[in-house]
């Protein structure tokens, strides 16, 4: 019997049994080798505190309402998989049995996926590189949205998988100085490995003040935030130079007294840009859209230009998924992008 990782109710994670099916005409049956989680987004689902999760969203007006659409539970955990094709539908044209493929899906032993939603991996691409596809998309969009220029001094706050990839992209973009900020020591050390010039612990210092003392007296030209907490967003604002840009890439909890928009934000003419690379139309449409971003980041990964090994960790057996998932919040120094190995 095959298993999938689910949240059955707030705080309750289970490995759920399910029966396998045959693929339809345009579908492919895939047996998972590896699957991975998306800690930040899934933490909302696990906690049950996602104030947006079951609110109705009017797609035409692009606004959330107070109308509740019912429970979201049970719901699946996991966001990407790498596996081997074992069976194909009668009308599948571009995929064959034995192909190693990457695709978006929950953490489970097997999958049936439409062929249009699958990417066949080139031989030189490792599965860890493939697993950076999703976080790299959002890092890529945030760097573009920051409008940083050659020689800029920039910051990245929140050093999960997306933040660590953003550090690398800032270097590719020609940043002169990169500051990386996170309370977790192991993540700060990884940021130094992938290109950060300065690292700071926001729990120990006044980051905005220290950046002006050690890095740039006027502050940073742009700052990207993937922390998901409003206190960090406020620190980003304090760290940014007059007229500079803060890119908010996270889904934040409701604002608290930690976010003080009457201070540096107001006095220093700071611009805050919301960044979500998968939104359409892209801010640079029609020249850029999600398909172009996907092609660009797939090529970066296929050409082995992104450091990924230290980001995809730890890798654990799938039958230990529940135990490890429950430790993400209590042991953040051990978990950058939790990944499961399937038998």
C-alpha positions in Angstrom: 0.0 0.0 0.0 1.3 3.5 -0.9 1.3 6.5 1.5 0.9 10.2 1.3 1.7 12.9 3.8 -1.3 14.9 4.9 -2.6 17.4 7.6 -5.8 15.8 8.8 -6.6 18.7 11.1 -4.6 21.7 12.6 -1.4 20.3 14.1 -2.1 16.7 13.1 0.2 15.2 10.5 -0.3 11.6 9.2 1.0 9.2 6.6 -2.2 8.3 4.9 -2.7 5.1 2.8 -4.2 5.3 -0.6 -4.8 3.0 -3.6 -2.9 3.4 -6.8 -4.7 4.0 -10.2 -3.9 3.6 -13.8 -3.0 6.7 -15.9 -5.5 8.2 -18.3 -4.8 8.8 -22.0 -2.7 12.0 -21.5 -1.4 11.0 -18.1 1.8 9.4 -16.7 2.3 7.1 -13.7 5.4 8.1 -11.7 7.0 6.3 -8.8 8.6 8.9 -6.5 12.3 8.9 -5.7 12.3 12.1 -3.7 9.7 14.6 -2.5 10.1 17.9 -0.7 8.2 20.3 1.5 7.7 24.0 1.4 8.1 25.0 5.1 7.0 28.6 5.1 3.7 28.1 3.2 2.9 24.8 4.8 3.4 26.1 8.3 0.2 28.2 7.8 -1.7 25.0 6.9 -0.3 23.0 9.8 -1.0 25.7 12.4 -4.5 26.4 11.3 -3.8 30.1 11.6 -3.9 31.0 7.9 -6.4 33.8 7.9 -6.5 33.8 4.1 -6.7 30.0 3.6 -10.4 29.4 3.6 -11.5 33.0 2.8 -13.3 33.4 -0.5 -11.2 35.2 -3.1 -13.0 37.1 -5.8 -10.8 36.5 -8.8 -12.4 39.1 -11.0 -12.0 41.9 -8.4 -8.8 40.3 -7.0 -9.8 40.7 -3.4 -10.4 38.5 -0.4 -13.8 38.7 1.3 -14.9 37.6 4.8 -16.9 34.8 3.4 -15.7 31.4 4.7 -15.6 28.6 2.1 -15.4 25.7 4.5 -12.6 23.6 6.0 -9.4 23.0 4.0 -8.7 19.7 5.9 -7.6 17.1 5.2 -4.9 18.6 2.9 -1.7 17.4 1.4 1.8 18.4 2.4 4.8 18.7 0.0 5.3 20.7 -3.2 7.8 19.0 -5.6 8.8 15.5 -6.6 11.4 13.7 -8.7 10.5 10.2 -9.8 10.7 7.6 -12.6 8.0 7.1 -15.2 6.6 3.5 -15.0 3.5 3.7 -17.2 2.1 6.2 -19.8 -1.3 6.8 -21.3 -2.2 5.9 -24.8 -1.9 9.5 -26.1 1.3 10.6 -24.3 3.8 11.8 -26.9 6.9 13.4 -25.2 7.5 11.1 -22.2 8.6 7.5 -22.1 8.9 4.8 -19.5 12.1 5.1 -17.6 12.4 8.9 -17.9 13.5 10.7 -14.7 11.1 13.6 -14.3 10.4 16.6 -12.1 6.9 17.9 -11.3 4.8 19.8 -8.7 3.0 17.4 -6.3 2.4 16.5 -2.7 4.7 14.1 -0.8 3.5 10.6 -1.7 4.9 7.4 -3.1 3.3 7.5 -6.5 1.6 10.0 -8.8 -0.6 10.3 -11.9 0.3 13.5 -13.6 -0.8 15.1 -17.0 2.2 15.0 -19.3 2.1 18.8 -19.8 2.9 19.3 -16.1 6.1 17.2 -16.2 9.7 18.2 -17.0 12.1 15.5 -18.2 15.4 16.0 -16.4 18.6 16.3 -18.4 21.2 13.7 -17.4 23.6 16.3 -15.9 20.9 17.8 -13.6 20.9 16.4 -10.1 17.6 15.8 -8.2 18.8 18.4 -5.7 19.1 21.0 -8.5 15.6 20.1 -9.7 14.2 20.6 -6.1 15.5 24.2 -6.1 13.2 25.0 -9.1 10.3 26.2 -7.0 12.2 28.4 -4.5 14.4 29.7 -7.3 11.3 30.9 -9.1 10.4 33.2 -6.3 14.0 34.3 -5.6 14.3 35.1 -9.3 11.2 37.2 -9.3 12.1 39.1 -6.2 15.6 40.0 -7.5 14.0 41.3 -10.7 11.3 43.2 -8.8 14.0 44.9 -6.6 15.3 46.6 -9.7 18.8 46.4 -8.3 21.7 47.7 -10.4 25.3 46.8 -11.0 27.3 47.8 -8.0 24.4 48.1 -5.5 24.6 47.2 -1.9 21.7 44.8 -1.1 20.2 42.7 1.7 18.4 39.4 1.9 16.4 38.8 5.1 15.1 35.3 5.9 17.6 32.6 4.8 15.4 29.6 4.0 15.7 28.0 0.6 14.4 31.0 -1.2 16.6 33.5 0.7 19.7 31.5 0.1 19.0 31.3 -3.6 18.3 35.0 -3.7 21.8 35.6 -2.2 23.3 33.8 -5.2 21.1 35.6 -7.7 22.1 39.0 -6.2 25.7 38.1 -6.9 24.8 37.1 -10.5 23.0 40.5 -10.9 26.2 42.3 -10.0 25.6 43.4 -6.4 28.8 44.9 -4.9 27.9 44.0 -1.3 25.4 41.4 -0.1 24.1 41.4 3.5 22.2 38.3 4.8 20.1 38.3 7.9 18.6 35.4 9.9 18.4 34.4 13.5 19.6 30.9 12.8 23.4 30.5 12.9 23.5 27.5 10.4 21.6 29.5 7.8 23.9 32.5 8.2 26.9 30.2 7.7 25.3 28.8 4.5 24.7 32.4 3.3 28.4 33.1 3.6 29.1 29.9 1.6 26.9 31.0 -1.3 28.0 34.6 -1.5 27.0 36.9 1.4 29.7 39.4 2.4 28.1 40.2 5.8 25.7 38.2 8.0 23.8 39.5 11.0 21.6 38.0 13.7 18.5 40.2 14.2 17.9 38.8 17.6 21.2 40.1 18.9 21.6 43.6 17.3 19.8 46.5 15.8 20.3 45.4 12.2 19.4 48.7 10.5 21.9 50.6 12.8 24.6 48.0 12.4 24.4 47.9 8.6 25.0 51.7 8.6 28.0 51.3 10.9 29.6 48.3 9.2 28.4 48.3 5.6 27.0 51.6 4.3 26.4 54.8 6.3 23.3 55.7 4.1 21.9 52.1 4.2 21.3 49.5 1.5 20.0 50.3 -2.0 17.5 47.4 -1.9 16.4 44.7 0.5 14.6 41.5 -0.2 12.5 39.9 2.6 11.5 36.2 2.8 11.2 36.0 6.6 7.4 35.9 6.8 7.4 38.1 10.0 6.5 41.7 10.3 9.3 42.5 12.7 11.8 41.5 9.9 9.9 43.6 7.4 10.4 46.6 9.7 14.1 45.8 10.0 14.3 45.7 6.2 12.8 49.2 6.1 15.3 50.4 8.7 18.2 49.0 6.7 17.2 50.6 3.4 18.7 53.9 2.1 16.5 57.0 1.4 14.4 56.3 -1.7 15.5 52.6 -1.7 13.3 49.6 -2.3 12.1 46.8 0.0 10.8 43.7 -1.8 8.3 41.8 0.4 8.2 38.2 -0.9 6.5 36.5 2.0 2.9 35.9 3.2 3.0 37.8 6.5 1.0 37.4 9.7 -1.3 40.3 10.5 0.7 43.4 11.3 1.6 44.1 14.9 3.5 46.8 16.8 6.7 45.4 15.3 5.8 47.1 12.0 6.1 50.9 12.5 5.2 52.6 9.3 5.4 56.0 10.9 9.2 55.9 11.3 11.8 55.2 8.6 9.2 54.1 6.1 7.6 57.5 6.2 10.7 59.7 6.7 13.0 57.9 4.2 10.6 57.6 1.3 11.0 53.8 1.2 9.2 51.9 -1.6 7.7 48.5 -0.7 7.1 46.1 -3.6 5.0 42.9 -3.2 6.7 40.1 -5.1 5.1 36.8 -6.1 6.7 35.4 -9.3 3.9 33.1 -10.1 1.3 35.9 -10.4 0.1 36.7 -13.9 0.4 39.1 -15.5 4.1 39.6 -14.6 5.0 43.2 -13.6 7.1 43.2 -16.8 4.5 41.7 -19.1 4.4 41.2 -22.0 8.2 40.8 -22.2 8.2 38.6 -19.1 5.7 36.0 -18.0 5.9 32.9 -15.8 6.8 30.7 -18.7 9.9 32.8 -19.4 10.9 32.7 -15.8 10.5 28.9 -15.7 12.7 28.6 -18.8 15.4 30.9 -17.4 15.7 29.1 -14.0 15.5 25.6 -15.5 18.5 26.6 -17.7 20.4 27.9 -14.7 19.8 24.6 -12.9 20.5 22.4 -15.9 23.8 24.3 -16.5 24.8 23.6 -12.8 25.2 27.3 -12.1 23.3 27.3 -8.8 24.8 25.8 -5.5 22.1 23.5 -4.2 23.5 20.7 -2.2 23.6 22.6 1.1 20.1 24.0 0.6 18.3 20.6 0.2 18.7 19.3 3.7 18.0 17.1 5.6 17.1 14.0 3.4 15.2 11.4 5.5 13.3 8.2 4.8 9.7 8.8 3.9 8.4 6.6 6.7 10.0 9.1 9.1 8.3 12.0 7.5 5.8 12.8 10.4 8.5 12.8 13.1 10.8 15.1 11.1 8.1 17.5 9.9 7.0 18.0 13.5 10.6 19.1 14.3 10.9 21.9 11.7 9.6 24.6 14.0 11.6 23.5 17.1 14.9 22.8 15.3 15.2 25.4 12.5 18.9 25.0 12.4 18.5 21.5 11.0 15.9 22.1 8.4 16.5 24.2 5.3 14.3 22.3 2.8 13.1 19.0 4.3 13.2 16.2 1.7 12.0 12.6 1.8 13.6 9.6 0.1 11.1 7.0 -1.1 11.8 3.3 -1.3 
